[in-house]
Amino acid sequence: MSADRRELDQRQREMWGRGAEGWGRRQQTLREKTALVAWWLVDAIDPKPGERVLELAAGPGETGFIAAQRLGLSGRLLSTDQVPQMVEIARQRAAELGLETVDFAVVDAQQMELEPESFDAVLCRWGYMLMTDPDEALRRTRRVLKKGGRLAMATWDRPDRNLWMSAPVIALVSQGAMPPPNPADPSPFAMADPADLERRLEAAGFSSVRTELVTFPQRYASIDAYWEETLDMSAPILGAIDGLEPDVVATLRASTQETLAQFIGEDGRIEVPANAVVAAAVA
């Protein structure tokens, strides 16, 4: 990995480390809003009692915890994230749930050195796209899976199909508060093309690749609720806004609201479609 990529990775870790507190606060909201994707992924790997499952970029860990409940007392889940603060949030959540068959580790999938062919299945929800070298991460994922092991992953569809997430970025760029995103850099939309995703998985050594689009609503009680939740959950947006003058932030917020106007009801409630690209493959 080049020095530039290592530096970018380090910035990513620091940024998401700062954002972990917000993810911790919003765990329940995240679980409820993204349940369709979590269940798709778990159903795709179909975990069996006694199996060993790895979750990469687990964040608060809720997708892996669904799988853990299917593994029985003889199975194990290894819940990992490259951000230590996220791992700690997942550890606390597992304790609340009384899960006793879950282990935790700080793991960067791009540098993963876990034992080859040691897992029956891998989960990664919205993780690979935020890595500077997702192809290396996919190769290393293939290496830790047993022959015939299953991978299920999720990424996001295009920005125009996820305005709930991209509207603030559009505002930041239009106001000159953020440079236009570099398509080569990690981002939520870096792996949005299903055909490209299938090619990447096959190049990493996977077979029986399939992709689907999962659509679900992102609902907010008001524009205030939307703005607060977005700043809690999006470390890049929070980082870009931090330090700006209040009048600039107000302009950015107004511009964001204008982009989302088509999704705002007469009562002020907001319902924006979210679109995730999900994929399953066999090692």
Residue pairs with C-beta under 8 A, 6 or more apart in sequence:
1 9
1 110
1 132
1 133
1 136
5 132
5 133
8 132
8 185
8 186
9 108
9 110
9 131
9 132
12 130
12 132
12 186
13 82
13 83
15 235
15 236
15 239
16 83
16 85
16 86
16 130
16 235
17 83
17 84
17 85
17 86
18 235
18 238
18 239
19 232
19 233
19 234
19 235
19 238
20 83
20 85
20 86
20 88
20 89
21 85
22 231
22 232
22 233
22 235
22 238
23 30
23 59
23 60
23 86
23 89
23 232
23 233
24 60
24 89
24 92
25 232
26 229
26 232
26 233
27 60
27 62
27 89
27 93
29 229
30 59
30 60
30 62
30 233
31 38
31 62
33 216
33 217
33 218
33 219
33 274
34 125
34 216
36 214
36 216
37 125
37 154
37 214
37 216
37 276
37 278
38 62
38 63
38 66
38 125
39 66
40 152
40 154
40 212
40 214
40 278
41 63
41 123
41 125
41 152
41 153
41 154
41 278
42 63
42 66
42 67
42 70
42 123
42 152
44 150
44 152
44 278
44 280
45 53
45 67
45 121
45 122
45 123
45 150
45 151
45 152
45 280
46 150
47 53
47 67
47 70
47 71
47 75
47 120
47 121
48 70
48 71
48 75
48 120
49 70
49 71
49 72
49 74
49 75
50 71
50 72
50 74
50 75
51 71
51 75
51 120
51 121
52 75
52 76
52 77
52 78
52 118
52 119
52 120
53 64
53 67
53 68
53 71
53 75
53 76
53 77
53 78
53 119
53 120
53 121
53 122
53 123
54 77
54 78
54 80
54 114
54 119
54 121
54 122
54 123
54 144
55 61
55 63
55 64
55 67
55 77
55 78
55 79
55 80
55 122
55 123
55 124
56 80
56 81
56 107
56 109
56 112
56 122
56 123
56 124
56 127
56 128
56 137
56 141
57 80
57 81
57 82
57 109
57 124
57 125
57 126
57 127
57 128
57 130
58 64
58 79
58 80
58 81
58 86
58 87
58 90
58 123
59 81
59 86
59 89
59 90
59 125
60 86
60 89
60 90
60 93
61 79
61 89
61 90
61 93
61 94
61 102
62 93
63 123
63 125
64 77
64 79
64 90
64 102
64 123
65 77
65 79
65 93
65 94
65 97
65 99
65 102
67 77
67 121
67 123
68 75
68 77
68 99
68 101
68 102
69 99
71 77
71 101
72 101
73 100
73 101
75 101
76 101
76 102
76 103
77 99
77 101
77 102
77 103
78 102
78 103
78 104
78 105
78 114
78 119
79 87
79 90
79 91
79 94
79 102
79 103
79 104
79 105
80 87
80 104
80 105
80 106
80 107
80 109
81 87
81 90
81 106
81 107
82 106
82 107
82 108
82 109
83 106
84 106
87 104
87 105
87 106
90 104
91 104
94 102
94 104
107 114
109 124
109 127
109 128
109 131
109 137
109 140
109 141
110 131
110 132
110 133
110 134
110 136
110 137
110 140
111 140
112 137
112 140
112 141
112 143
112 144
114 144
115 144
116 143
116 144
117 143
117 144
117 145
117 146
117 147
117 149
118 144
118 146
119 144
119 145
119 146
119 149
120 145
120 146
120 149
120 150
121 145
121 149
121 150
121 151
121 152
122 141
122 144
122 145
122 149
122 150
122 151
122 152
123 151
123 152
123 153
124 141
124 151
124 152
124 153
124 154
125 153
125 154
126 154
126 155
126 156
126 188
126 276
127 153
128 134
128 137
128 138
128 153
128 155
128 191
129 155
129 156
129 186
129 187
129 188
129 189
129 190
129 191
130 186
130 187
130 188
130 190
131 137
131 186
132 185
132 186
134 186
134 190
134 191
134 200
135 200
135 203
135 204
138 200
138 201
138 203
138 204
138 206
139 204
139 205
141 151
141 204
142 151
142 204
142 205
142 206
142 283
145 151
145 283
146 283
147 283
148 282
148 283
149 282
149 283
150 280
150 281
150 282
150 283
151 201
151 206
151 279
151 280
151 281
151 282
151 283
152 278
152 279
152 280
153 278
153 279
154 214
154 276
154 277
154 278
154 279
155 188
155 190
155 191
155 192
155 197
155 276
155 277
155 279
156 162
156 165
156 188
156 189
156 192
156 275
156 276
156 277
157 189
157 192
157 213
157 275
157 276
157 277
158 189
158 192
158 275
159 165
159 166
159 169
159 170
159 189
160 166
161 273
161 275
162 188
162 189
162 274
162 275
163 259
163 260
163 263
163 272
164 218
164 226
164 260
164 263
164 272
164 273
164 274
165 188
165 230
165 234
165 274
166 189
167 256
167 259
167 260
168 230
168 234
168 237
168 252
168 256
169 178
169 181
169 236
169 237
170 255
170 256
170 259
171 252
171 253
171 255
171 256
171 259
172 178
172 237
172 240
172 241
172 252
173 179
173 180
173 181
174 255
175 248
175 251
175 252
175 255
177 240
177 241
177 244
177 248
177 252
178 240
181 187
181 189
183 190
191 197
191 200
191 277
192 277
194 211
194 213
194 277
194 279
197 211
197 277
197 279
198 209
198 211
198 279
201 209
201 279
201 281
202 209
205 283
206 281
206 282
206 283
207 281
207 282
207 283
208 280
208 281
208 282
209 279
209 280
209 281
210 279
210 280
210 281
211 277
211 278
211 279
212 277
212 278
212 279
213 275
213 276
213 277
213 278
214 275
214 276
214 277
214 278
215 273
215 274
215 275
215 276
216 273
216 274
216 276
217 271
217 272
217 273
217 274
218 270
218 271
218 272
218 273
218 274
219 269
219 270
219 271
220 226
220 229
220 269
220 270
220 271
221 268
221 269
221 270
222 268
222 269
222 270
223 253
223 257
223 260
223 264
223 268
223 270
225 270
226 260
226 270
227 253
227 256
230 237
231 237
231 238
231 241
232 238
241 249
241 252
244 252
257 264
260 270
260 272
263 270
263 271
263 272
264 270
265 271
